[in-house]
Amino acid sequence: DIQVEFSGVEGSDFAAKIIAEREGGSFLWDVHSGGPTTALTVLKPKGVLDPLRPVLLLPDVLDGSKWLGGLDDGWKDSEGRFVFGFESRLVPPVWINRDLVPESELSSIDQLLEPKWKGKIITRDPRLSGTASAAGTYLLIVKGEGWLRQLYSQNLVINNDERAAIEAVVRGVYPILMGVNQSNIDGFQREGLGKNIKPLDPDPDGKLGQWAVSARGHAMLINKAPHPNAATVFINWLLSKDGQQAYLEATSLNSRRLDVGGPPESAPKPNVKIVDADHEKNLPYNKRAKDLAGELIK
């Protein structure tokens, strides 16, 4: 029954906004839920975040058996105190319009490097922070720099309008799609469009590790907050079973909580290694992937 004032903006825009406000002496925000990259590269170094772990109070939240990999596995910062990922879902880095390209022609991620796919892959811009650069980070970790260089040399078609990029594949303009969120593909398919756009599994035998992300599902506590007690209540509710169930129902995404259901097709597979491209330790890979994209994509 606490009145919540919500503002939804991209993480980079929020970071610029809150830093400018704080430099002007205004401290207006209590809680931030968003992606990890801006949080770890801007908000944490600028001293915007308070430690979150001390305000986790509910036994329901602190019980490690309720979380995928345990409670400690959810922290994305190296200290394990500031940025907690409560979401975890598989993100296919590559999608194929199977009406255009059958599996007999393209069934392995390594086949993307074949010359015949030059100029036929559309993606959001992997030079910018977002799903496309995160996909590049994952592929750099599991496939190596030489492989990613070859992929980025395939004359990728860049369209940072995610809906337009998906629509181009739905309409058959391009057969291969990268760097988009599954939820937006699902939106087309619920309307009966692009029903045969399917993910290309980069790790069918489980040797590389599955790419699971928390995306925007990270909880952070803003320091010098105007309503610290309400922030504590909200954070504990958000990470509780009820809060995560509400989040799931609003977003159709997967929670790291094991006692909350979610779409089975995007749930991490049990007993398969997770490659956590969101973690602070992998920020150098993220930077390198973006640098390679800047070098090779013109």
Secondary structure in CASP SS format (residue, H / E / C, confidence):
PFRMAT SS
TARGET T0000
AUTHOR 0000-0000-0000
METHOD secondary structure of the structure
MODEL  1
D C 1.00
I C 1.00
Q C 1.00
V C 1.00
E C 1.00
F C 1.00
S C 1.00
G C 1.00
V C 1.00
E C 1.00
G H 1.00
S H 1.00
D H 1.00
F H 1.00
A H 1.00
A H 1.00
K H 1.00
I H 1.00
I H 1.00
A H 1.00
E H 1.00
R H 1.00
E H 1.00
G C 1.00
G C 1.00
S C 1.00
F C 1.00
L C 1.00
W C 1.00
D C 1.00
V E 1.00
H E 1.00
S E 1.00
G C 1.00
G C 1.00
P H 1.00
T H 1.00
T H 1.00
A H 1.00
L H 1.00
T H 1.00
V H 1.00
L H 1.00
K C 1.00
P C 1.00
K C 1.00
G C 1.00
V C 1.00
L E 1.00
D E 1.00
P C 1.00
L C 1.00
R H 1.00
P H 1.00
V H 1.00
L C 1.00
L C 1.00
L C 1.00
P H 1.00
D H 1.00
V H 1.00
L H 1.00
D C 1.00
G H 1.00
S H 1.00
K H 1.00
W E 1.00
L C 1.00
G C 1.00
G C 1.00
L H 1.00
D H 1.00
D H 1.00
G H 1.00
W E 1.00
K C 1.00
D C 1.00
S C 1.00
E C 1.00
G C 1.00
R C 1.00
F C 1.00
V C 1.00
F E 1.00
G E 1.00
F C 1.00
E E 1.00
S C 1.00
R E 1.00
L E 1.00
V C 1.00
P C 1.00
P C 1.00
V E 1.00
W E 1.00
I E 1.00
N E 1.00
R C 1.00
D C 1.00
L C 1.00
V C 1.00
P C 1.00
E C 1.00
S C 1.00
E C 1.00
L C 1.00
S C 1.00
S C 1.00
I H 1.00
D H 1.00
Q H 1.00
L H 1.00
L H 1.00
E C 1.00
P H 1.00
K H 1.00
W H 1.00
K C 1.00
G C 1.00
K C 1.00
I E 1.00
I E 1.00
T E 1.00
R C 1.00
D C 1.00
P C 1.00
R C 1.00
L C 1.00
S C 1.00
G C 1.00
T H 1.00
A H 1.00
S H 1.00
A H 1.00
A H 1.00
G H 1.00
T H 1.00
Y H 1.00
L H 1.00
L H 1.00
I H 1.00
V H 1.00
K H 1.00
G C 1.00
E H 1.00
G H 1.00
W H 1.00
L H 1.00
R H 1.00
Q H 1.00
L H 1.00
Y H 1.00
S C 1.00
Q C 1.00
N C 1.00
L C 1.00
V E 1.00
I E 1.00
N C 1.00
N C 1.00
D C 1.00
E H 1.00
R H 1.00
A H 1.00
A H 1.00
I H 1.00
E H 1.00
A H 1.00
V H 1.00
V H 1.00
R C 1.00
G C 1.00
V C 1.00
Y C 1.00
P C 1.00
I E 1.00
L E 1.00
M E 1.00
G C 1.00
V C 1.00
N C 1.00
Q H 1.00
S H 1.00
N H 1.00
I H 1.00
D H 1.00
G H 1.00
F H 1.00
Q H 1.00
R H 1.00
E C 1.00
G C 1.00
L C 1.00
G C 1.00
K C 1.00
N C 1.00
I E 1.00
K E 1.00
P E 1.00
L C 1.00
D C 1.00
P C 1.00
D C 1.00
P C 1.00
D C 1.00
G C 1.00
K C 1.00
L C 1.00
G C 1.00
Q E 1.00
W E 1.00
A E 1.00
V E 1.00
S C 1.00
A C 1.00
R C 1.00
G C 1.00
H E 1.00
A E 1.00
M E 1.00
L E 1.00
I E 1.00
N C 1.00
K C 1.00
A C 1.00
P C 1.00
H C 1.00
P H 1.00
N H 1.00
A H 1.00
A H 1.00
T H 1.00
V H 1.00
F H 1.00
I H 1.00
N H 1.00
W H 1.00
L H 1.00
L H 1.00
S C 1.00
K H 1.00
D H 1.00
G H 1.00
Q H 1.00
Q H 1.00
A H 1.00
Y H 1.00
L H 1.00
E H 1.00
A H 1.00
T H 1.00
S C 1.00
L C 1.00
N C 1.00
S E 1.00
R C 1.00
R E 1.00
L C 1.00
D C 1.00
V C 1.00
G C 1.00
G C 1.00
P C 1.00
P H 1.00
E H 1.00
S H 1.00
A C 1.00
P C 1.00
K C 1.00
P C 1.00
N C 1.00
V C 1.00
K C 1.00
I E 1.00
V E 1.00
D C 1.00
A C 1.00
D C 1.00
H C 1.00
E H 1.00
K H 1.00
N H 1.00
L H 1.00
P H 1.00
Y H 1.00
N H 1.00
K H 1.00
R H 1.00
A H 1.00
K H 1.00
D H 1.00
L H 1.00
A H 1.00
G H 1.00
E H 1.00
L H 1.00
I C 1.00
K C 1.00
END
